[in-house]
Amino acid sequence: GLPSHATAKEIEVTDEWQLVGENDTLPAGMHVRMDLTTGEKWVKRMDPEENGGAVTITNDGSVANGPTTPGSTNSQDTAEQPPAGDEESYDFDMMHRTLAQLPDDEQHRMGGLPELPTGKTVASLSPRERELFETRMKQIWKQRQAELRELEKKYVAELPQVLKDRIESIREYLEDPVQHL
């Protein structure tokens, strides 16, 4: 077959999110998002009505920082860290993709994920279906985020001490490996 670099193509960007292949190229000025849980990159045409990202990659490859429109939020804002304000902002498609990666028993423990038709986005649901989907996803997401915060408090807060203890243990071993056999 062809080497992977020979299969690169420029994505024809639309108004809907679409998955970007490893070697695909993008025209400048597009709205790009990376799912940090899967490493997948998604792209769509920039919508001036949406909250734009705070980072813009120009034609020459340089990076311009700062909001693209008044009131826009930083591109690092996520559903788990909604922008400041009265109303929280969620990316339900990303939330569904992320939670769908959990093991079946974990999904079942949370009461299961609401169905999203294959290849469809939340925007393609009827208003009533969308309301039900979003309500359930918010419940699951908030529950999951609370659980992750508790785990973080329990285990990550102790991480510096755990690392110090491990480093000390390794130093002791390196000073006298025979003693530790």
C-alpha positions as CSV (number, residue, x, y, z in Angstrom):
1,G,0.0,0.0,0.0
2,L,0.9,3.6,0.0
3,P,2.9,5.1,2.8
4,S,0.7,7.0,5.3
5,H,2.1,10.4,4.3
6,A,0.9,9.7,0.7
7,T,-2.7,9.4,1.8
8,A,-3.0,12.9,3.3
9,K,-5.8,15.1,2.0
10,E,-7.2,18.5,2.8
11,I,-10.4,18.3,4.7
12,E,-13.5,19.9,3.1
13,V,-14.8,21.7,6.2
14,T,-18.5,21.9,6.9
15,D,-20.7,23.4,9.6
16,E,-20.8,20.0,11.4
17,W,-18.0,18.5,13.5
18,Q,-16.1,15.9,11.5
19,L,-13.2,13.6,12.5
20,V,-9.7,14.6,11.2
21,G,-7.5,11.7,10.0
22,E,-3.9,11.5,11.2
23,N,-2.4,13.0,8.0
24,D,-5.3,15.2,6.9
25,T,-4.6,18.9,6.5
26,L,-6.9,21.8,7.3
27,P,-7.4,25.2,5.8
28,A,-6.6,28.2,8.1
29,G,-9.3,29.7,10.3
30,M,-11.2,26.5,11.2
31,H,-12.6,25.6,14.6
32,V,-10.5,22.6,15.7
33,R,-11.1,20.6,18.9
34,M,-9.1,17.7,20.3
35,D,-10.7,15.1,22.5
36,L,-8.0,14.5,25.1
37,T,-9.4,11.1,26.2
38,T,-9.1,9.6,22.7
39,G,-6.6,11.9,20.9
40,E,-9.1,12.4,18.1
41,K,-9.1,15.8,16.4
42,W,-12.4,17.3,15.2
43,V,-13.0,20.3,12.9
44,K,-15.8,22.4,11.6
45,R,-16.2,25.8,10.0
46,M,-15.9,28.7,12.6
47,D,-19.3,30.0,13.5
48,P,-19.1,33.7,14.6
49,E,-22.2,33.2,16.8
50,E,-20.5,30.5,18.9
51,N,-17.9,31.1,21.6
52,G,-14.7,31.2,19.5
53,G,-11.4,29.8,20.7
54,A,-8.7,32.0,22.1
55,V,-6.0,30.6,19.8
56,T,-6.0,31.2,16.1
57,I,-3.5,29.6,13.7
58,T,-2.8,31.8,10.8
59,N,-1.9,30.9,7.2
60,D,1.8,31.2,7.9
61,G,1.5,28.8,10.9
62,S,1.9,31.5,13.6
63,V,-0.4,31.5,16.6
64,A,-2.4,34.5,17.6
65,N,-3.8,34.6,21.2
66,G,-6.9,36.3,22.5
67,P,-10.6,36.0,22.0
68,T,-11.8,36.0,18.4
69,T,-15.1,37.7,19.2
70,P,-16.3,39.8,22.1
71,G,-17.5,37.6,25.0
72,S,-15.8,34.5,23.6
73,T,-14.1,32.1,25.9
74,N,-10.7,30.5,25.9
75,S,-10.5,27.3,23.8
76,Q,-9.3,25.4,26.9
77,D,-12.8,25.8,28.5
78,T,-14.4,22.4,28.7
79,A,-17.7,21.0,29.9
80,E,-16.0,20.1,33.2
81,Q,-14.9,23.8,33.5
82,P,-17.7,25.9,32.1
83,P,-17.1,29.5,31.2
84,A,-17.8,32.0,33.9
85,G,-21.4,33.3,33.9
86,D,-24.9,32.3,34.9
87,E,-25.3,29.5,32.4
88,E,-23.0,26.5,32.1
89,S,-21.8,25.5,28.6
90,Y,-21.6,21.9,27.7
91,D,-20.4,20.0,24.6
92,F,-22.8,17.1,24.6
93,D,-21.2,15.3,21.6
94,M,-17.8,15.3,23.3
95,M,-19.3,14.3,26.6
96,H,-21.1,11.3,25.0
97,R,-17.9,10.2,23.1
98,T,-15.9,10.5,26.3
99,L,-18.4,8.6,28.5
100,A,-19.0,5.9,25.8
101,Q,-15.3,5.0,26.2
102,L,-15.9,3.8,29.7
103,P,-16.2,0.1,30.4
104,D,-19.7,-1.3,30.1
105,D,-20.0,-2.0,33.8
106,E,-19.0,1.6,34.6
107,Q,-21.6,2.9,32.2
108,H,-24.2,0.6,33.7
109,R,-23.3,1.7,37.2
110,M,-24.1,5.3,36.2
111,G,-27.5,4.2,34.8
112,G,-26.4,3.9,31.2
113,L,-25.8,6.5,28.5
114,P,-28.7,7.9,26.5
115,E,-28.7,6.7,22.9
116,L,-27.4,8.8,20.1
117,P,-28.0,7.5,16.6
118,T,-24.9,6.2,14.9
119,G,-23.1,9.0,13.1
120,K,-25.5,11.6,14.4
121,T,-24.8,14.6,16.6
122,V,-26.9,16.1,19.4
123,A,-27.9,18.9,17.0
124,S,-29.7,16.4,14.7
125,L,-32.1,15.3,17.5
126,S,-35.7,16.6,17.7
127,P,-36.1,19.4,20.3
128,R,-37.8,17.0,22.8
129,E,-35.2,14.2,22.2
130,R,-32.4,16.8,22.6
131,E,-33.9,18.1,25.9
132,L,-34.1,14.6,27.3
133,F,-30.6,13.7,26.0
134,E,-29.0,16.9,27.4
135,T,-30.8,16.6,30.8
136,R,-29.5,13.0,31.2
137,M,-26.0,13.8,30.0
138,K,-25.8,16.7,32.5
139,Q,-26.8,14.3,35.3
140,I,-24.2,11.7,34.3
141,W,-21.5,14.3,33.7
142,K,-22.0,16.0,37.0
143,Q,-22.0,12.7,38.8
144,R,-18.8,11.6,37.0
145,Q,-17.0,14.9,37.7
146,A,-17.9,14.7,41.4
147,E,-16.6,11.2,41.6
148,L,-13.4,12.2,39.8
149,R,-12.9,15.2,42.1
150,E,-13.2,12.8,45.1
151,L,-10.7,10.4,43.6
152,E,-8.4,13.3,42.9
153,K,-8.6,14.5,46.5
154,K,-8.0,11.0,47.8
155,Y,-5.2,9.9,45.6
156,V,-3.6,12.9,43.7
157,A,-3.3,15.0,46.8
158,E,-1.0,12.4,48.2
159,L,1.0,12.0,45.0
160,P,3.9,14.2,45.9
161,Q,4.5,12.3,49.1
162,V,4.1,8.9,47.3
163,L,6.7,10.0,44.7
164,K,9.1,11.2,47.4
165,D,8.8,7.8,49.2
166,R,9.4,5.9,45.9
167,I,12.4,8.0,45.1
168,E,13.8,7.4,48.6
169,S,13.2,3.6,48.2
170,I,15.0,3.5,44.9
171,R,17.9,5.5,46.3
172,E,18.2,3.0,49.2
173,Y,18.1,0.1,46.7
174,L,20.8,1.6,44.5
175,E,23.1,2.2,47.5
176,D,23.0,-1.5,48.5
177,P,21.1,-3.7,46.0
178,V,22.1,-6.9,47.7
179,Q,20.5,-6.0,50.9
180,H,17.1,-5.7,49.2
181,L,17.2,-9.2,47.6
